């Protein structure tokens, strides 16, 4: 039912094309290898191969395919693990359909997207598993960035792509990429998702 609902939403929206639908994680990987989609949407819990394992396989085999993970409130611990697997989007199954579209668009554009509710749960989870990385520490790390880098980081946390950030801040995309690279280095994180989590934890992300 969830797959049917997602497919219906995407097929009714201009700019989206559903190229395949899988019944389990192993089939999802095989179909992705065949069709090479821009984005693969995976549930955390799937038969034969779970979403975390499927994410790792997809990212190794198809680095050009972004992965968006669907989760429930009870599965926030999996989201932290999925960060290391290379997922770039995290959405709630029960979320607003517009959020689904936003998250998939962001992933296709190379951006990270955390559903606001998911972001809060991830931050809480990170706080329990890494208590030294508290809100104050995150704020201190972010404060060490330049004013422009903090502006860019806030928009990364809001799920905007480099092109969207450029339009918002009146910068060319190459300049945004340079800022993002400097931000990742300055914060000591490996990817945009981890930077987005830190932005949320520091409290600099506002509603679009």
FIKOLZA-1660 file (N, C-alpha, C; in steps of 0.1 Angstrom, whole numbers, plus 5000, padded with zeros to 4 digits):
% residues 208
   i   px   py   pz ch aa at
   1 5008 4988 5000  A  X  N
   1 5000 5000 5000  A  X CA
   1 5009 5013 5000  A  X  C
   2 5019 5012 5008  A  X  N
   2 5028 5024 5008  A  X CA
   2 5035 5026 4995  A  X  C
   3 5040 5015 4989  A  X  N
   3 5046 5016 4975  A  X CA
   3 5036 5022 4965  A  X  C
   4 5024 5017 4966  A  X  N
   4 5014 5021 4956  A  X CA
   4 5011 5036 4958  A  X  C
   5 5010 5040 4970  A  X  N
   5 5008 5054 4973  A  X CA
   5 5019 5063 4968  A  X  C
   6 5031 5059 4971  A  X  N
   6 5043 5067 4966  A  X CA
   6 5043 5068 4951  A  X  C
   7 5041 5057 4945  A  X  N
   7 5041 5056 4930  A  X CA
   7 5031 5066 4925  A  X  C
   8 5019 5066 4930  A  X  N
   8 5008 5074 4925  A  X CA
   8 5011 5089 4927  A  X  C
   9 5017 5092 4938  A  X  N
   9 5021 5106 4941  A  X CA
   9 5031 5111 4930  A  X  C
  10 5042 5102 4928  A  X  N
  10 5052 5106 4919  A  X CA
  10 5048 5107 4904  A  X  C
  11 5039 5097 4900  A  X  N
  11 5035 5097 4886  A  X CA
  11 5025 5108 4883  A  X  C
  12 5019 5114 4893  A  X  N
  12 5010 5125 4891  A  X CA
  12 5018 5139 4891  A  X  C
  13 5031 5138 4894  A  X  N
  13 5038 5151 4896  A  X CA
  13 5048 5153 4884  A  X  C
  14 5047 5164 4877  A  X  N
  14 5056 5167 4866  A  X CA
  14 5070 5166 4870  A  X  C
  15 5079 5161 4861  A  X  N
  15 5093 5160 4864  A  X CA
  15 5097 5147 4871  A  X  C
  16 5088 5139 4875  A  X  N
  16 5091 5126 4881  A  X CA
  16 5087 5114 4872  A  X  C
  17 5096 5104 4871  A  X  N
  17 5093 5092 4864  A  X CA
  17 5097 5080 4872  A  X  C
  18 5087 5071 4875  A  X  N
  18 5090 5059 4882  A  X CA
  18 5095 5048 4872  A  X  C
  19 5107 5044 4873  A  X  N
  19 5113 5035 4863  A  X CA
  19 5112 5020 4867  A  X  C
  20 5110 5018 4880  A  X  N
  20 5108 5004 4885  A  X CA
  20 5103 5004 4900  A  X  C
  21 5097 4993 4903  A  X  N
  21 5092 4991 4917  A  X CA
  21 5096 4978 4922  A  X  C
  22 5102 4977 4934  A  X  N
  22 5108 4965 4939  A  X CA
  22 5100 4960 4951  A  X  C
  23 5099 4947 4953  A  X  N
  23 5091 4941 4964  A  X CA
  23 5100 4938 4976  A  X  C
  24 5114 4939 4974  A  X  N
  24 5123 4936 4985  A  X CA
  24 5136 4943 4982  A  X  C
  25 5145 4943 4992  A  X  N
  25 5158 4950 4990  A  X CA
  25 5167 4944 4980  A  X  C
  26 5167 4931 4978  A  X  N
  26 5176 4925 4968  A  X CA
  26 5171 4929 4954  A  X  C
  27 5158 4929 4952  A  X  N
  27 5153 4932 4939  A  X CA
  27 5155 4947 4936  A  X  C
  28 5155 4955 4947  A  X  N
  28 5157 4970 4945  A  X CA
  28 5171 4972 4940  A  X  C
  29 5181 4965 4945  A  X  N
  29 5195 4967 4941  A  X CA
  29 5196 4962 4926  A  X  C
  30 5190 4951 4923  A  X  N
  30 5191 4945 4910  A  X CA
  30 5184 4955 4899  A  X  C
  31 5172 4960 4903  A  X  N
  31 5165 4969 4894  A  X CA
  31 5173 4982 4892  A  X  C
  32 5179 4987 4903  A  X  N
  32 5187 4999 4902  A  X CA
  32 5199 4997 4893  A  X  C
  33 5205 4986 4894  A  X  N
  33 5217 4983 4885  A  X CA
  33 5212 4983 4870  A  X  C
  34 5200 4978 4868  A  X  N
  34 5195 4978 4854  A  X CA
  34 5190 4991 4849  A  X  C
  35 5183 4999 4857  A  X  N
  35 5178 5012 4853  A  X CA
  35 5186 5024 4856  A  X  C
  36 5195 5023 4866  A  X  N
  36 5203 5034 4870  A  X CA
  36 5195 5047 4872  A  X  C
  37 5187 5047 4882  A  X  N
  37 5178 5059 4885  A  X CA
  37 5186 5070 4891  A  X  C
  38 5181 5082 4891  A  X  N
  38 5187 5093 4898  A  X CA
  38 5185 5091 4913  A  X  C
  39 5174 5086 4917  A  X  N
  39 5171 5084 4931  A  X CA
  39 5165 5070 4934  A  X  C
  40 5169 5064 4944  A  X  N
  40 5162 5051 4949  A  X CA
  40 5156 5054 4962  A  X  C
  41 5143 5051 4964  A  X  N
  41 5136 5053 4977  A  X CA
  41 5135 5039 4983  A  X  C
  42 5141 5038 4995  A  X  N
  42 5141 5025 5002  A  X CA
  42 5135 5026 5016  A  X  C
  43 5128 5016 5019  A  X  N
  43 5123 5015 5033  A  X CA
  43 5134 5009 5042  A  X  C
  44 5134 5013 5054  A  X  N
  44 5144 5007 5063  A  X CA
  44 5142 4992 5064  A  X  C
  45 5129 4987 5065  A  X  N
  45 5127 4973 5067  A  X CA
  45 5121 4968 5054  A  X  C
  46 5129 4959 5047  A  X  N
  46 5125 4952 5035  A  X CA
  46 5129 4938 5036  A  X  C
  47 5121 4929 5029  A  X  N
  47 5125 4915 5029  A  X CA
  47 5138 4912 5021  A  X  C
  48 5144 4901 5024  A  X  N
  48 5156 4896 5018  A  X CA
  48 5168 4904 5021  A  X  C
  49 5167 4917 5019  A  X  N
  49 5178 4927 5021  A  X CA
  49 5173 4939 5027  A  X  C
  50 5177 4943 5039  A  X  N
  50 5171 4955 5046  A  X CA
  50 5176 4968 5039  A  X  C
  51 5170 4979 5042  A  X  N
  51 5173 4991 5035  A  X CA
  51 5187 4996 5038  A  X  C
  52 5192 4994 5050  A  X  N
  52 5206 4998 5053  A  X CA
  52 5216 4991 5044  A  X  C
  53 5215 4977 5043  A  X  N
  53 5224 4969 5035  A  X CA
  53 5222 4973 5020  A  X  C
  54 5210 4975 5016  A  X  N
  54 5207 4978 5002  A  X CA
  54 5213 4992 4999  A  X  C
  55 5213 5001 5008  A  X  N
  55 5219 5015 5006  A  X CA
  55 5234 5013 5004  A  X  C
  56 5240 5006 5012  A  X  N
  56 5255 5004 5011  A  X CA
  56 5258 4998 4997  A  X  C
  57 5251 4988 4993  A  X  N
  57 5253 4981 4980  A  X CA
  57 5251 4991 4969  A  X  C
  58 5240 4998 4969  A  X  N
  58 5237 5008 4959  A  X CA
  58 5247 5018 4957  A  X  C
  59 5252 5024 4969  A  X  N
  59 5261 5035 4968  A  X CA
  59 5275 5030 4963  A  X  C
  60 5278 5018 4966  A  X  N
  60 5291 5012 4961  A  X CA
  60 5290 5010 4946  A  X  C
  61 5279 5004 4942  A  X  N
  61 5277 5000 4928  A  X CA
  61 5274 5012 4919  A  X  C
  62 5265 5021 4924  A  X  N
  62 5260 5032 4916  A  X CA
  62 5262 5045 4924  A  X  C
  63 5274 5051 4924  A  X  N
  63 5276 5063 4931  A  X CA
  63 5268 5075 4926  A  X  C
  64 5263 5074 4914  A  X  N
  64 5254 5084 4908  A  X CA
  64 5240 5084 4912  A  X  C
  65 5236 5073 4919  A  X  N
  65 5222 5071 4924  A  X CA
  65 5221 5075 4938  A  X  C
  66 5213 5086 4941  A  X  N
  66 5211 5090 4955  A  X CA
  66 5201 5081 4962  A  X  C
  67 5202 5079 4975  A  X  N
  67 5193 5071 4982  A  X CA
  67 5185 5079 4992  A  X  C
  68 5172 5077 4992  A  X  N
  68 5163 5083 5002  A  X CA
  68 5157 5072 5010  A  X  C
  69 5158 5073 5023  A  X  N
  69 5153 5063 5033  A  X CA
  69 5140 5067 5039  A  X  C
  70 5131 5058 5039  A  X  N
  70 5118 5060 5046  A  X CA
  70 5119 5053 5060  A  X  C
  71 5114 5060 5070  A  X  N
  71 5115 5055 5083  A  X CA
  71 5102 5058 5091  A  X  C
  72 5102 5053 5103  A  X  N
  72 5091 5056 5113  A  X CA
  72 5098 5061 5125  A  X  C
  73 5090 5067 5134  A  X  N
  73 5096 5072 5146  A  X CA
  73 5104 5062 5155  A  X  C
  74 5099 5049 5154  A  X  N
  74 5106 5039 5162  A  X CA
  74 5119 5034 5156  A  X  C
  75 5123 5040 5145  A  X  N
  75 5135 5035 5138  A  X CA
  75 5146 5045 5137  A  X  C
  76 5146 5055 5145  A  X  N
  76 5156 5065 5144  A  X CA
  76 5171 5060 5145  A  X  C
  77 5173 5049 5153  A  X  N
  77 5186 5044 5154  A  X CA
  77 5192 5039 5141  A  X  C
  78 5183 5035 5132  A  X  N
  78 5188 5030 5119  A  X CA
  78 5192 5042 5110  A  X  C
  79 5186 5053 5113  A  X  N
  79 5190 5065 5104  A  X CA
  79 5204 5069 5107  A  X  C
  80 5209 5069 5119  A  X  N
  80 5222 5072 5122  A  X CA
  80 5232 5062 5115  A  X  C
  81 5228 5049 5115  A  X  N
  81 5236 5040 5108  A  X CA
  81 5236 5042 5093  A  X  C
  82 5225 5046 5088  A  X  N
  82 5224 5048 5074  A  X CA
  82 5232 5060 5069  A  X  C
  83 5235 5070 5078  A  X  N
  83 5244 5081 5074  A  X CA
  83 5257 5075 5068  A  X  C
  84 5263 5066 5075  A  X  N
  84 5276 5060 5071  A  X CA
  84 5274 5052 5058  A  X  C
  85 5262 5047 5055  A  X  N
  85 5260 5039 5043  A  X CA
  85 5258 5048 5031  A  X  C
  86 5257 5061 5033  A  X  N
  86 5256 5070 5021  A  X CA
  86 5243 5075 5018  A  X  C
  87 5232 5073 5026  A  X  N
  87 5219 5078 5023  A  X CA
  87 5219 5093 5024  A  X  C
  88 5212 5100 5016  A  X  N
  88 5212 5115 5016  A  X CA
  88 5198 5121 5019  A  X  C
  89 5188 5113 5021  A  X  N
  89 5175 5118 5024  A  X CA
  89 5168 5109 5034  A  X  C
  90 5161 5115 5043  A  X  N
  90 5154 5107 5054  A  X CA
  90 5140 5113 5055  A  X  C
  91 5130 5104 5053  A  X  N
  91 5116 5109 5053  A  X CA
  91 5107 5100 5061  A  X  C
  92 5096 5105 5066  A  X  N
  92 5087 5097 5074  A  X CA
  92 5077 5091 5064  A  X  C
  93 5073 5079 5067  A  X  N
  93 5063 5072 5059  A  X CA
  93 5049 5080 5060  A  X  C
  94 5047 5085 5072  A  X  N
  94 5034 5092 5074  A  X CA
  94 5035 5107 5071  A  X  C
  95 5046 5111 5065  A  X  N
  95 5047 5126 5063  A  X CA
  95 5039 5131 5052  A  X  C
  96 5039 5144 5050  A  X  N
  96 5032 5151 5040  A  X CA
  96 5037 5147 5026  A  X  C
  97 5029 5144 5016  A  X  N
  97 5034 5141 5003  A  X CA
  97 5043 5152 4997  A  X  C
  98 5041 5164 5001  A  X  N
  98 5050 5175 4995  A  X CA
  98 5064 5173 5001  A  X  C
  99 5065 5168 5013  A  X  N
  99 5078 5166 5019  A  X CA
  99 5085 5155 5011  A  X  C
 100 5078 5144 5007  A  X  N
 100 5083 5134 4999  A  X CA
 100 5089 5139 4986  A  X  C
 101 5082 5148 4979  A  X  N
 101 5086 5154 4967  A  X CA
 101 5099 5162 4969  A  X  C
 102 5098 5170 4979  A  X  N
 102 5110 5179 4983  A  X CA
 102 5122 5171 4985  A  X  C
 103 5121 5160 4993  A  X  N
 103 5132 5152 4996  A  X CA
 103 5138 5145 4984  A  X  C
 104 5130 5140 4976  A  X  N
 104 5135 5133 4964  A  X CA
 104 5141 5143 4954  A  X  C
 105 5135 5155 4953  A  X  N
 105 5141 5165 4944  A  X CA
 105 5155 5169 4950  A  X  C
 106 5156 5171 4963  A  X  N
 106 5169 5175 4969  A  X CA
 106 5179 5164 4967  A  X  C
 107 5176 5151 4968  A  X  N
 107 5185 5140 4966  A  X CA
 107 5190 5140 4952  A  X  C
 108 5180 5142 4942  A  X  N
 108 5184 5142 4928  A  X CA
 108 5193 5153 4925  A  X  C
 109 5192 5165 4932  A  X  N
 109 5201 5176 4929  A  X CA
 109 5214 5175 4937  A  X  C
 110 5216 5164 4944  A  X  N
 110 5229 5163 4951  A  X CA
 110 5229 5169 4965  A  X  C
 111 5217 5172 4970  A  X  N
 111 5216 5178 4984  A  X CA
 111 5211 5168 4994  A  X  C
 112 5213 5172 5006  A  X  N
 112 5208 5163 5017  A  X CA
 112 5195 5169 5022  A  X  C
 113 5186 5159 5026  A  X  N
 113 5173 5164 5031  A  X CA
 113 5169 5155 5043  A  X  C
 114 5166 5162 5054  A  X  N
 114 5161 5155 5066  A  X CA
 114 5148 5161 5069  A  X  C
 115 5138 5152 5069  A  X  N
 115 5125 5156 5074  A  X CA
 115 5127 5163 5088  A  X  C
 116 5121 5175 5090  A  X  N
 116 5123 5182 5103  A  X CA
 116 5121 5173 5115  A  X  C
 117 5110 5164 5115  A  X  N
 117 5108 5155 5126  A  X CA
 117 5118 5145 5127  A  X  C
 118 5123 5140 5115  A  X  N
 118 5134 5130 5115  A  X CA
 118 5146 5136 5121  A  X  C
 119 5149 5148 5116  A  X  N
 119 5161 5155 5121  A  X CA
 119 5162 5156 5136  A  X  C
 120 5150 5160 5142  A  X  N
 120 5150 5161 5157  A  X CA
 120 5153 5147 5163  A  X  C
 121 5148 5136 5157  A  X  N
 121 5150 5123 5163  A  X CA
 121 5165 5119 5161  A  X  C
 122 5171 5122 5150  A  X  N
 122 5185 5119 5147  A  X CA
 122 5193 5127 5157  A  X  C
 123 5190 5139 5159  A  X  N
 123 5198 5147 5169  A  X CA
 123 5197 5142 5183  A  X  C
 124 5185 5138 5187  A  X  N
 124 5184 5132 5200  A  X CA
 124 5192 5119 5201  A  X  C
 125 5191 5111 5190  A  X  N
 125 5199 5098 5190  A  X CA
 125 5214 5101 5191  A  X  C
 126 5219 5110 5183  A  X  N
 126 5233 5114 5183  A  X CA
 126 5237 5119 5197  A  X  C
 127 5228 5126 5203  A  X  N
 127 5231 5131 5217  A  X CA
 127 5232 5120 5227  A  X  C
 128 5225 5109 5225  A  X  N
 128 5226 5098 5235  A  X CA
 128 5238 5089 5232  A  X  C
 129 5241 5088 5219  A  X  N
 129 5253 5079 5215  A  X CA
 129 5266 5086 5216  A  X  C
 130 5265 5100 5215  A  X  N
 130 5278 5108 5216  A  X CA
 130 5275 5120 5224  A  X  C
 131 5274 5118 5237  A  X  N
 131 5270 5129 5246  A  X CA
 131 5279 5141 5246  A  X  C
 132 5292 5139 5242  A  X  N
 132 5301 5150 5241  A  X CA
 132 5298 5160 5230  A  X  C
 133 5290 5154 5220  A  X  N
 133 5287 5163 5209  A  X CA
 133 5273 5169 5211  A  X  C
 134 5272 5178 5222  A  X  N
 134 5260 5183 5226  A  X CA
 134 5257 5196 5218  A  X  C
 135 5245 5202 5221  A  X  N
 135 5241 5214 5213  A  X CA
 135 5251 5225 5214  A  X  C
 136 5256 5227 5226  A  X  N
 136 5266 5238 5228  A  X CA
 136 5279 5235 5220  A  X  C
 137 5283 5223 5219  A  X  N
 137 5295 5220 5211  A  X CA
 137 5292 5222 5196  A  X  C
 138 5280 5218 5192  A  X  N
 138 5276 5221 5178  A  X CA
 138 5276 5235 5175  A  X  C
 139 5270 5243 5184  A  X  N
 139 5270 5258 5182  A  X CA
 139 5284 5264 5181  A  X  C
 140 5293 5259 5189  A  X  N
 140 5307 5264 5189  A  X CA
 140 5314 5260 5176  A  X  C
 141 5311 5248 5171  A  X  N
 141 5317 5245 5158  A  X CA
 141 5312 5254 5147  A  X  C
 142 5299 5256 5147  A  X  N
 142 5293 5264 5137  A  X CA
 142 5297 5279 5138  A  X  C
 143 5299 5283 5150  A  X  N
 143 5303 5297 5152  A  X CA
 143 5317 5300 5147  A  X  C
 144 5325 5289 5145  A  X  N
 144 5339 5291 5140  A  X CA
 144 5339 5293 5125  A  X  C
 145 5328 5290 5118  A  X  N
 145 5327 5293 5104  A  X CA
 145 5325 5308 5101  A  X  C
 146 5328 5311 5089  A  X  N
 146 5325 5325 5085  A  X CA
 146 5310 5328 5084  A  X  C
 147 5306 5340 5084  A  X  N
 147 5292 5344 5083  A  X CA
 147 5286 5338 5071  A  X  C
 148 5293 5339 5060  A  X  N
 148 5287 5333 5047  A  X CA
 148 5286 5318 5048  A  X  C
 149 5296 5312 5054  A  X  N
 149 5295 5297 5055  A  X CA
 149 5284 5293 5064  A  X  C
 150 5281 5301 5074  A  X  N
 150 5269 5297 5083  A  X CA
 150 5256 5299 5075  A  X  C
 151 5255 5309 5067  A  X  N
 151 5244 5310 5058  A  X CA
 151 5242 5298 5049  A  X  C
 152 5253 5294 5043  A  X  N
 152 5252 5283 5034  A  X CA
 152 5248 5270 5042  A  X  C
 153 5255 5268 5053  A  X  N
 153 5252 5256 5062  A  X CA
 153 5237 5256 5066  A  X  C
 154 5231 5267 5069  A  X  N
 154 5217 5267 5073  A  X CA
 154 5209 5262 5061  A  X  C
 155 5212 5266 5049  A  X  N
 155 5204 5262 5038  A  X CA
 155 5207 5247 5034  A  X  C
 156 5219 5243 5036  A  X  N
 156 5222 5228 5035  A  X CA
 156 5213 5221 5044  A  X  C
 157 5212 5225 5057  A  X  N
 157 5204 5219 5067  A  X CA
 157 5189 5219 5063  A  X  C
 158 5185 5229 5055  A  X  N
 158 5171 5230 5051  A  X CA
 158 5168 5221 5038  A  X  C
 159 5179 5215 5033  A  X  N
 159 5177 5205 5022  A  X CA
 159 5178 5212 5008  A  X  C
 160 5184 5224 5007  A  X  N
 160 5185 5230 4994  A  X CA
 160 5198 5225 4987  A  X  C
 161 5197 5224 4974  A  X  N
 161 5208 5220 4966  A  X CA
 161 5217 5232 4964  A  X  C
 162 5229 5230 4958  A  X  N
 162 5239 5240 4955  A  X CA
 162 5233 5251 4946  A  X  C
 163 5225 5247 4936  A  X  N
 163 5219 5256 4927  A  X CA
 163 5209 5265 4934  A  X  C
 164 5201 5259 4943  A  X  N
 164 5190 5266 4951  A  X CA
 164 5197 5276 4960  A  X  C
 165 5208 5271 4967  A  X  N
 165 5215 5280 4976  A  X CA
 165 5221 5292 4969  A  X  C
 166 5226 5289 4957  A  X  N
 166 5231 5300 4949  A  X CA
 166 5221 5311 4945  A  X  C
 167 5209 5306 4941  A  X  N
 167 5198 5315 4938  A  X CA
 167 5194 5323 4951  A  X  C
 168 5193 5316 4962  A  X  N
 168 5189 5323 4974  A  X CA
 168 5199 5334 4979  A  X  C
 169 5212 5331 4977  A  X  N
 169 5222 5340 4982  A  X CA
 169 5229 5348 4971  A  X  C
 170 5224 5346 4959  A  X  N
 170 5229 5354 4948  A  X CA
 170 5244 5351 4945  A  X  C
 171 5247 5338 4945  A  X  N
 171 5260 5333 4943  A  X CA
 171 5260 5324 4931  A  X  C
 172 5272 5323 4924  A  X  N
 172 5273 5313 4914  A  X CA
 172 5275 5299 4920  A  X  C
 173 5271 5289 4913  A  X  N
 173 5271 5275 4919  A  X CA
 173 5285 5271 4923  A  X  C
 174 5295 5275 4915  A  X  N
 174 5308 5271 4919  A  X CA
 174 5313 5277 4932  A  X  C
 175 5308 5289 4935  A  X  N
 175 5312 5295 4948  A  X CA
 175 5305 5287 4959  A  X  C
 176 5292 5283 4957  A  X  N
 176 5285 5276 4967  A  X CA
 176 5293 5262 4970  A  X  C
 177 5297 5256 4959  A  X  N
 177 5304 5243 4961  A  X CA
 177 5317 5245 4969  A  X  C
 178 5324 5256 4967  A  X  N
 178 5336 5259 4974  A  X CA
 178 5332 5261 4989  A  X  C
 179 5322 5269 4992  A  X  N
 179 5317 5271 5006  A  X CA
 179 5314 5258 5012  A  X  C
 180 5306 5249 5005  A  X  N
 180 5303 5236 5011  A  X CA
 180 5315 5228 5015  A  X  C
 181 5325 5228 5006  A  X  N
 181 5337 5220 5008  A  X CA
 181 5344 5226 5020  A  X  C
 182 5345 5239 5022  A  X  N
 182 5351 5245 5033  A  X CA
 182 5343 5242 5046  A  X  C
 183 5330 5241 5045  A  X  N
 183 5322 5238 5057  A  X CA
 183 5324 5224 5062  A  X  C
 184 5325 5215 5052  A  X  N
 184 5327 5201 5056  A  X CA
 184 5341 5199 5063  A  X  C
 185 5351 5206 5057  A  X  N
 185 5364 5206 5063  A  X CA
 185 5364 5213 5077  A  X  C
 186 5358 5224 5078  A  X  N
 186 5358 5232 5090  A  X CA
 186 5350 5225 5102  A  X  C
 187 5340 5217 5098  A  X  N
 187 5332 5210 5108  A  X CA
 187 5337 5196 5111  A  X  C
 188 5346 5192 5102  A  X  N
 188 5352 5178 5104  A  X CA
 188 5342 5167 5101  A  X  C
 189 5333 5170 5092  A  X  N
 189 5323 5159 5088  A  X CA
 189 5326 5155 5074  A  X  C
 190 5320 5143 5070  A  X  N
 190 5323 5137 5057  A  X CA
 190 5314 5140 5046  A  X  C
 191 5301 5144 5049  A  X  N
 191 5292 5146 5039  A  X CA
 191 5281 5156 5043  A  X  C
 192 5273 5159 5033  A  X  N
 192 5262 5170 5035  A  X CA
 192 5252 5166 5046  A  X  C
 193 5249 5153 5047  A  X  N
 193 5239 5148 5056  A  X CA
 193 5244 5151 5071  A  X  C
 194 5257 5148 5073  A  X  N
 194 5263 5150 5086  A  X CA
 194 5263 5165 5089  A  X  C
 195 5266 5173 5079  A  X  N
 195 5266 5188 5081  A  X CA
 195 5252 5192 5084  A  X  C
 196 5242 5187 5077  A  X  N
 196 5228 5191 5079  A  X CA
 196 5224 5187 5093  A  X  C
 197 5228 5176 5098  A  X  N
 197 5224 5172 5112  A  X CA
 197 5231 5182 5122  A  X  C
 198 5243 5186 5119  A  X  N
 198 5250 5195 5128  A  X CA
 198 5243 5209 5128  A  X  C
 199 5239 5213 5116  A  X  N
 199 5232 5226 5115  A  X CA
 199 5219 5226 5123  A  X  C
 200 5211 5215 5122  A  X  N
 200 5199 5213 5130  A  X CA
 200 5203 5214 5145  A  X  C
 201 5213 5207 5149  A  X  N
 201 5217 5206 5163  A  X CA
 201 5221 5219 5168  A  X  C
 202 5227 5227 5160  A  X  N
 202 5232 5241 5164  A  X CA
 202 5221 5251 5164  A  X  C
 203 5209 5247 5158  A  X  N
 203 5197 5255 5158  A  X CA
 203 5197 5267 5148  A  X  C
 204 5205 5265 5137  A  X  N
 204 5205 5276 5127  A  X CA
 204 5196 5273 5115  A  X  C
 205 5189 5262 5115  A  X  N
 205 5180 5259 5104  A  X CA
 205 5167 5265 5106  A  X  C
 206 5161 5272 5097  A  X  N
 206 5148 5278 5098  A  X CA
 206 5139 5272 5087  A  X  C
 207 5126 5273 5089  A  X  N
 207 5116 5268 5079  A  X CA
 207 5118 5276 5066  A  X  C
 208 5117 5269 5055  A  X  N
 208 5118 5276 5042  A  X CA
 208 5105 5283 5039  A  X  C
% end
